C-alpha cells in the first residue's frame, strides 16, 4: 500500500519506511522537520514544503508565545494572539482546584491563550499548530509541564518539550493553559528554592520543633535513614560548614 501524496504535520516523529515509493509519491511537509529528514534519508525527491505562518503574542503580554502553522491551519489573514494571566476566580471551580491539587506542583502559572481575527473575535485553528512559549523567569523549564484546562475542569497534558529556554507543544484548541513546575527532591534543599544554604537549615529546625512542618519530607531526610531528626540537622550543618559535603 502506497500513498500518492500526503501532508505531514511538524509534530510527526515516526514514518514507516514502506509508506512511500521513491518514484511516484510526494511528501508535503515543513522544511527541516522529521518528514523532511526522512525524505532525504530515503531518497525521496518529490517534496513540497509548507509555508510557515507565525503569530506572536503582543509586546505587553505577560509571557512571549509564538504559534506556527500554515495557510490551512491559520487561514485568517489578520490573526492576533492574545495572552493574559488568568484571574484567580477562573481557577476556583471545584473541579479545577481539585485537579491542580492532584498535580502537587511546586509552582503553577495560568494563562488564557486566544487567537483572534480582525473583528477581535476568538477563533480556533483548523488543525494542529506548534506553540513556542518562553518559560517565565521564576520557573525552571526542565521541570515544567503544560496542561490545557478543559471545559469540565480536567487537565490535558500537552507533552511539552523544553529546549533552548522555551517549551514547545502542539494543539488544535486554545483556551486556558497551566504551566506547572514539578517538585524536585534535591537533598538538603528544604525550602525548594534551588539552593542549599542557611535558610534550609533554619527551615529544617522549624520542622523539628514543630513550628513549620515540611510538605516535601524526602528532601529533609539528609542521612537517608527514613527519619527526619536531629541527626539530619547536624548532617546539613556539616555540609554547610564544609566538614562533610553532601554527595
N, C-alpha and C positions, 0 to 999 in steps of 0.2 A: 504493500500500500504506500503510495507516494502522493504528496500534496503538490499541486501546481504552483501555488504561491501562498504565503502566509505572513501576516503581520505579527511580529513577536514583541511583546512588551519588554521594557527595560528590566522588569522585575524577574523575568525568567532566568534561571541559573542552571537548567539542565535541558538538553535536547538529545533524543535518541539518534544515534548516528545513521540509522536506517530510514529516517523520516524523509530524507531529501535525495534527489537524483541530481548529480552534478551537471547533467546536460540540459534538463528541462525545468527544474524548479527555481522559483525566485523566493529569496528571503527579503522581507521588508522589515527593517529594524533600525535602531539607533546606532550611530557610529560609536565604536569602542565599547559597545555593550557585549554581553556574553554571546548573544546570537551572532554579532559581527565577528568576534574572535572564532566562534565555532565554524562559520563560513570559510574563514581564511584557512583554518586548520584542515578542513575537509575539501579544500579546493573548489568551493562553490563561488563562482564568479558572477552569477546573476543576482546582484544585491541592489536593493533600492533603500536609500536612507530616509528615515523620517525626520522632518524638520522640527527641532525643539521649539517650544514656546514657553518662555519663563515669565512668571509673575511674582514680584517681590512685595512683601509687606511694606506698609508706609513707614516713612522715617521715624515717626513718633510712636510706632508700635513698641510694646514692652519687650519683645524679642524679635529678632530678624528671622523671617521664614521666607523660603522661596519654593514655589511649586513649578514643576516641569511637566509639560505634556506636549501635545501637538494640535493641529487644527481640528482633529476629530474629538479629542478628549477635552480640549478647551476651545470650543467653537466660537465663543463670543469675541468680538473684535476689541472691545474696551473693558476687559476684565480687570478688576482690582481685588486685592487680597486684604481683608480687614481682620486684624488680630487685636484682641483686647483681653486683659486679665479678667478671669471670671469673678463675678461678685460672690460673696460668701453665701448669700441666700440660694444661689444656683446649685450649691453643693450640699444643701441642708435637707434634701429629701431623705427619708429613712433608708431607701434602697441605696442611694449613692453613698451616704455616710457609712453604711454597713460594709459596702464593697471597698471603700477606701480604707476602712479599719482592717479588713482582711488582708490588704496589701502589706500592712505592717511596715510601711516605708519610713525611712529616716526623714525625708523631706518630700513634699509634694507641691507642685505649682499647677494651676489650671488656667487654660486659655480657651477663649472662643475663637475659632478659625473659620472664616467665612469668605467664599467667593461672591463677588457682587458684579452685576452688569452695569451699564451706563445709566440705568434708572435707579441705581442703588438698591436693587432687589437681590436677595440671596438666590444663588443658583448652585447647582451641583455639576461636577464634571461628568462627561459622557463615557467614562471608563477609568481605568486605573492610572493615577498620576503620581509622580515622585514628589515627596516633600523633604526639603532640607531645612533643618531647624538648628540655629545656633544655641548651644547649651548655655543657660544662664550662668553668670559668673559664680554664683553661690552654690552651684551644683557640680558634681563630678560625673561627667558624661559616661565614663566607663561603667558606672554602676546604675545608670538610668534606664528606665523603660518608659515607653509612651503608650497610653491607653486612650481609646475613644470611648466616651460615655454614651451609651445607647439610650433610647427613649425610655426603656424600662429600668434604667439605673445600673444595668450591668456594664462591666468594663471589658472592652475588647483589646487584647494585647496586639499592638501593631507590629511586633517583631522588629523594632527599630535597631539599626546598626550604627555604632559610634565610630566615626572616622574623622580625623583632622579637625577636631573641636566641634563637630556637628553630628546630629542624629538624623539618620535617613530612614524613611519608611514610605510605603505605598498605600494609597487609599482611593476609594471611589466615592467617599462621602465626607463632607465637612460639617463639624458641629463643635461640641465641647470636648477638649482633649486635656489629659492629665499627664504631666511629667512626674514620674515617681523615682526617687533615688533610693535604692535598696540599702538596708543596713549592712555595714561591714563589721566583721569580727576581728579587728586589729587588736591583738592582745595588749592591754595596758591603756588603750585609747578609750578611757572610761566615759568621757563626755562626748565622744563621737565627732570631734572637730578635725580629725586627721592628724593631730599631734599627740605626742606623749610627753606631758610636762607636769609642772607643779599643780595645775588645775585638776588633772586626773587624780593626783594623789589626794587632793582635798575632797574630790568627789567620792573617791573610794572610802575615805574616812567617814564622810557623811553617811554613806550606805551602812558602814559598820556600826555607827552609833544610832542608826535608825531614823535619822532626820531627813534622809533623801534616798530611798531605796532605788537600786538600779533596775531599769527596764530590760537592758541587754546584759544579762549576767555573764555571758560567755567571755566578755572582754575583761571581766574583773577577776576571773579565776587564774591569776598570774602563774601559779606553780602547777596548775593542771591536775589538782587532786580531787576535783569535783566540789570543792567547798570555796566560799569566799570568806576569809577570816583575816586575823592579824598577820598571818604568815604572808598572805598576798600583799598586804600593805607594806610589809618590810621588804618584800621582793621588788615591788615597784620603786620604793625609796632607794634600794641598792642600784637599780637601773639608772635612776635619775642622778645619783651622785657618782656614777661611773664605776662602782666597785663590782657590779655583776650585771652587765648589759643583757637585755632580753635577746634570746636567739631568734 
